[in-house]
Amino acid sequence: MYNRRFSIISPLNIIITKPMQRTDITALKARNILLTMFLLLCILDITLVMVARDKWAIGRILLTIIVMYFVLQGHKWAKYLLMGICSLVVVILIAMIFALSSKLSTFLIVGSSLMAVLSAIIPIYMASNKDLNRYFSGKRQNYSQ
């Protein structure tokens, strides 16, 4: 298969013969790491919502998933919104753990702590990883064409 941007692309979409090979693969790896962290966050969040029986949190989870879709499409507003949501979740979870620690089960305290840590790592990763930012700029360029 031939592509005007790269010389040869295999059926698995792995670049074979361009010097940009390493750059594109590292950008995809950065995206995959972000996706993995986000999926772990969603699984942990859904588990905690089921344990706590908090039906209203389902809307927040769905909103976060929709925003993540737009982040992966390269929209800057979605990136900043997701970073804000994650930062707000960190603050709320830490406040909840301190305020309600005597009323929460150990499972909810540990799960909320893990979720707070993961919610703090995601925006830091999004802001600081150059490969991920290169992936986002590539998506924005493709989106604008």
QUIBEL-V618066 format. One line per field, one symbol per residue. psi: psi as a letter, one per 30 degrees, with the letter a starting at -180 (. if undefined). burial: b if it has 16 or more other ideal C-beta (glycine too) atoms within 10 Angstrom, else e. A space follows every 10 residues. Layout:
psi = ???
burial = ???
This chain:
psi = kkkfeldkkl fghkkeglff eeeeeeeeee eeeeeeeeee eeeeeeeeee efhjfffeee eeeeeeeeee effgkeeeee eeeeeeeeee eeeeeeeeeg effkleeeee eeeeeeeefe eeeeeeffje eeeeeeeeee eeef.
burial = eeeeeeeebe eeeebeeeee eeebebbbeb beebeebbee beebbeebbe eeeeeeeeee eeebeebbee bbebbeebbe bbbebbeebb eebeeebeee eeebeeebee bbeebbebbb ebbeebeebe bbebbbebbe eeeee
